[in-house]
């Protein structure tokens, strides 16, 4: 009887999804270094990534527009000089 319950408990593990926010502002160099490593680490997980650019004036926005990864659920480009995060 107890053996069956323990088998059920082991088989009933639910995978949880974690939403990750990646926030950047004029950090093109660091974004190009860290974002690919983060995306690689998310490849075999159930995590979702939202990227927020806070009105960068360097080439961060251009770089973010090239990102195509299944874990990136949203990229937000803030146009005004208001901090969202």
Backbone as CSV, one residue per row, in Angstrom:
resi,resn,N_x,N_y,N_z,CA_x,CA_y,CA_z,C_x,C_y,C_z
1,UNK,0.819,-1.194,0.000,0.000,0.000,0.000,0.863,1.259,0.000
2,UNK,1.850,1.365,0.897,2.705,2.541,0.940,3.601,2.637,-0.294
3,UNK,3.962,1.485,-0.828,4.816,1.464,-2.018,4.120,2.142,-3.201
4,UNK,2.838,1.899,-3.379,2.091,2.513,-4.470,2.002,4.023,-4.317
5,UNK,1.827,4.484,-3.102,1.751,5.928,-2.869,3.069,6.609,-3.211
6,UNK,4.167,5.979,-2.862,5.461,6.595,-3.172,5.697,6.636,-4.675
7,UNK,5.241,5.623,-5.401,5.368,5.650,-6.862,4.529,6.766,-7.453
8,UNK,3.342,6.947,-6.949,2.505,8.043,-7.433,3.149,9.393,-7.157
9,UNK,3.715,9.547,-5.988,4.335,10.818,-5.636,5.502,11.117,-6.569
10,UNK,6.288,10.117,-6.902,7.422,10.338,-7.799,6.969,10.647,-9.219
11,UNK,5.906,10.054,-9.668,5.431,10.255,-11.036,4.596,11.520,-11.193
12,UNK,4.175,12.099,-10.114,3.303,13.272,-10.162,4.099,14.571,-9.993
13,UNK,5.333,14.577,-10.414,6.144,15.787,-10.319,5.725,16.725,-11.440
14,UNK,5.415,17.923,-11.089,4.983,18.905,-12.080,6.128,19.859,-12.379
15,UNK,6.326,20.105,-13.644,7.375,21.029,-14.067,6.826,22.439,-13.963
16,UNK,7.545,23.280,-13.266,7.115,24.656,-13.084,7.859,25.557,-14.056
17,UNK,7.155,26.540,-14.562,7.741,27.505,-15.472,8.110,28.754,-14.690
18,UNK,9.310,29.234,-14.915,9.779,30.465,-14.286,9.901,31.526,-15.368
19,UNK,9.318,32.680,-15.129,9.445,33.803,-16.043,10.625,34.662,-15.609
20,UNK,11.516,34.926,-16.553,12.743,35.676,-16.272,12.687,37.008,-17.006
21,UNK,13.015,38.082,-16.302,13.126,39.407,-16.913,14.596,39.733,-17.136
22,UNK,14.930,40.137,-18.355,16.282,40.560,-18.695,16.166,42.026,-19.075
23,UNK,16.722,42.908,-18.257,16.565,44.351,-18.436,17.895,44.956,-18.859
24,UNK,17.829,45.813,-19.869,19.055,46.424,-20.357,18.843,47.889,-20.726
25,UNK,19.923,48.639,-20.645,19.938,50.041,-21.064,21.377,50.400,-21.442
26,UNK,21.599,50.615,-22.728,22.926,50.998,-23.242,24.024,50.043,-22.771
27,UNK,23.759,48.781,-22.854,24.750,47.775,-22.451,24.932,46.753,-23.566
28,UNK,25.123,47.243,-24.772,25.253,46.363,-25.927,26.358,45.332,-25.741
29,UNK,27.515,45.755,-25.312,28.648,44.841,-25.141,28.294,43.696,-24.195
30,UNK,27.744,44.032,-23.043,27.411,43.012,-22.045,26.212,42.167,-22.478
31,UNK,25.266,42.777,-23.161,24.102,42.031,-23.648,24.537,40.971,-24.657
32,UNK,25.450,41.330,-25.535,25.944,40.377,-26.539,26.740,39.240,-25.903
33,UNK,27.292,39.469,-24.744,28.040,38.427,-24.033,27.136,37.545,-23.171
34,UNK,26.208,38.156,-22.464,25.429,37.407,-21.475,24.146,36.786,-22.017
35,UNK,23.481,37.466,-22.950,22.198,36.952,-23.432,22.345,35.609,-24.162
36,UNK,23.322,35.414,-25.043,23.471,34.084,-25.655,23.729,32.980,-24.621
37,UNK,24.513,33.280,-23.603,24.777,32.275,-22.560,23.488,31.951,-21.798
38,UNK,22.698,32.958,-21.500,21.423,32.730,-20.813,20.484,31.904,-21.688
39,UNK,20.378,32.251,-22.960,19.502,31.507,-23.861,19.952,30.054,-24.011
40,UNK,21.237,29.832,-24.058,21.751,28.459,-24.145,21.360,27.656,-22.904
41,UNK,21.429,28.295,-21.753,21.077,27.592,-20.516,19.582,27.316,-20.406
42,UNK,18.765,28.043,-21.162,17.310,27.852,-21.112,16.809,26.851,-22.143
43,UNK,17.681,26.340,-22.990,17.259,25.496,-24.104,16.461,24.272,-23.674
44,UNK,16.840,23.625,-22.610,16.166,22.391,-22.178,15.346,22.601,-20.914
45,UNK,14.794,23.781,-20.757,13.996,24.075,-19.570,12.606,24.540,-19.986
46,UNK,11.776,24.809,-19.015,10.442,25.348,-19.303,10.358,26.813,-18.896
47,UNK,11.483,27.483,-18.852,11.515,28.894,-18.476,11.184,29.782,-19.669
48,UNK,10.621,30.941,-19.386,10.320,31.942,-20.405,11.106,33.197,-20.109
49,UNK,11.520,33.889,-21.164,12.331,35.095,-21.011,11.625,36.275,-21.641
50,UNK,11.521,37.363,-20.889,11.056,38.644,-21.408,12.218,39.614,-21.318
51,UNK,12.512,40.269,-22.428,13.617,41.223,-22.492,13.022,42.624,-22.521
52,UNK,13.572,43.516,-21.704,13.121,44.906,-21.664,14.301,45.802,-21.957
53,UNK,14.176,46.620,-23.007,15.186,47.632,-23.293,14.619,48.981,-22.894
54,UNK,15.347,49.685,-22.049,14.886,50.969,-21.520,15.418,52.141,-22.329
55,UNK,15.045,52.159,-23.632,15.356,53.263,-24.533,16.863,53.440,-24.746
56,UNK,17.548,52.366,-25.064,18.989,52.436,-25.321,19.278,53.286,-26.541
57,UNK,20.417,53.955,-26.510,20.836,54.776,-27.655,22.072,54.188,-28.345
58,UNK,22.596,53.084,-27.820,23.688,52.398,-28.518,23.063,51.357,-29.462
59,UNK,23.772,50.335,-29.846,23.211,49.356,-30.780,22.513,48.179,-30.096
60,UNK,22.120,48.350,-28.859,21.418,47.288,-28.129,20.109,46.906,-28.824
61,UNK,19.338,47.888,-29.241,18.040,47.618,-29.867,18.222,46.829,-31.159
62,UNK,19.183,47.223,-31.965,19.450,46.513,-33.218,19.831,45.052,-32.941
63,UNK,20.638,44.860,-31.915,21.021,43.493,-31.554,19.813,42.689,-31.081
64,UNK,18.986,43.275,-30.243,17.819,42.553,-29.719,16.858,42.152,-30.838
65,UNK,16.783,42.950,-31.883,15.891,42.624,-33.005,16.355,41.394,-33.768
66,UNK,17.591,40.969,-33.560,18.092,39.767,-34.236,17.830,38.496,-33.430
67,UNK,17.362,38.642,-32.204,17.141,37.490,-31.321,15.927,36.699,-31.795
68,UNK,16.137,35.415,-32.019,15.056,34.513,-32.393,15.274,33.209,-31.625
69,UNK,14.570,33.081,-30.521,14.743,31.912,-29.659,13.378,31.537,-29.095
70,UNK,13.072,30.247,-29.018,11.742,29.841,-28.546,11.427,30.229,-27.098
71,UNK,12.431,30.458,-26.277,12.188,30.831,-24.883,11.955,32.335,-24.703
72,UNK,12.260,33.130,-25.717,12.012,34.573,-25.644,10.544,34.798,-25.994
73,UNK,9.778,35.129,-24.996,8.340,35.295,-25.183,7.959,36.725,-25.552
74,UNK,8.802,37.677,-25.169,8.454,39.070,-25.416,9.713,39.922,-25.343
75,UNK,9.816,40.887,-26.256,10.859,41.905,-26.173,10.151,43.254,-26.159
76,UNK,10.388,44.003,-25.113,9.734,45.304,-24.934,10.757,46.389,-25.201
77,UNK,10.415,47.288,-26.126,11.277,48.419,-26.445,10.608,49.688,-25.927
78,UNK,11.095,50.203,-24.821,10.537,51.442,-24.278,11.045,52.614,-25.103
79,UNK,10.127,53.408,-25.614,10.491,54.518,-26.497,10.727,55.820,-25.731
80,UNK,10.123,55.952,-24.582,10.276,57.173,-23.794,11.352,56.998,-22.755
81,UNK,11.814,58.062,-22.213,12.852,57.994,-21.194,12.237,57.791,-19.815
82,UNK,11.425,56.770,-19.757,10.825,56.355,-18.497,11.344,54.990,-18.192
83,UNK,11.718,54.772,-16.967,12.227,53.460,-16.571,11.061,52.546,-16.287
84,UNK,11.058,51.412,-16.934,9.979,50.451,-16.674,10.376,49.468,-15.600
85,UNK,11.641,49.195,-15.477,12.105,48.202,-14.506,13.287,48.740,-13.743
